[in-house]
Amino acid sequence: MNIDGSYTRLGRKAGALVVAFAALSFLVSVPRLQAEDAKERCQHHIEKAESRLDEAVRRHGEHSRQADDRRRELNAEREHCWGQFHQYWDGHAHQWHDQHDWDIVISH
């Protein structure tokens, strides 16, 4: 029995397993990372839309045309995220919501 040959075959098999595991890990992690990036982009877009709404309310008033336009934009961003993740970000509360319960009422 050749002990050196057995160790060599065992080493090759172990190496092949390590490579296979690394490839599988990569294939599983890439879609998850892309989904996390997309969710972060949704969060960022909603936060920007909330900020623009807050600014429009400060400058032009709660019931102004500008504030209504910013509300529509915010609702559109929330709808977009809802369509992708069935969640939307609330930047003021700093949390994700899993209910389609944001305020879509627009004055005028």
N, C-alpha and C positions, 0 to 999 in steps of 0.2 A: 504494500500500500504506500502510495506516494503522498506524504503529509504536506509537502510544499505545494503540490498540485491542488490538493483539496482546499488549502487556504487561498490559493489564487482564484479558484472558481468561486469560493465563498465571497471573496473580496469583490469580484466582478458582479456577482449577484447583488451584493449590498450596495455597490455603486449604482447599479441600474435602478434599484429601488429608490435610492436617494434622488436620482435624476427624475424618475417618474413622479415621485411625491412632490418635488419642487415644481414640475410642470403643472401638475394638477392643482397645487396651491395657487399658482399664478393664474390659471384659467378661472378659478373660482373667485379670486380676490379682485380681478380687474372689473367685472360688472358691478360688484358691490361698491368699489371706489368710484366708479362712474355715477352710480345712483346717489352716493353721498355728495358728490360734486354737484349734481343736478339739484339736489335738495338744498344745498347751501346757496346755489344761485337763486332758487325760488325765495329763500329766506332773505337774501340780499335785495332782490327786486321788490319784495313786499316792504322791507324796511325803508327803501328809497321812496316808494310810493307813499308810505305813511308820513315820511318826513316832508314830502312835497305837499301833502294834504295839510299837515300842521302849519306849514309856512303860508299856504293860501288862506287858511282860517285866520291866522295872525294878521296878515296884510289886508285881506278883503272882507273878512267876516264869515261867520258860520254858514250863512245862507246865501253866500255870493255864488255867482256863476263859476268863478275860478275854483272855489271849494267843491262845488258839484262836479266839475270836470275832474279834479283830483280824486274825488270819491269814486267816480267811474273807473279811473285808472287803477286805483287800489283794488276795487272789486274785480277788475279784469285780471290783475296779478294773482289775487286769491283764487279765482276760478281756474286759472292756468295751473297753479300748484295743486289745487283740489283734483283737477283732471289727471295729473301725474301720480299723486301720492295719496289721494283721499285724506289729505291733511292740509292745513294752511297755517302760516306763521302769524302770530300776534306779537308784533314788535314791542307794543306797550307793556304787555304782560310777560314778554320774553318766554313764550312757550308755543308749542305746536298744538293745534286743536284738531280733533278728529270728528267734529260735528260741523255740518254745513250751516253755521249759525251766525255768520257775520252780518252786519247791518248793511243792507243794500238799498235802504231808503235814501232817496235823493230829493232834496227840496226843489221846489219849482215844479 
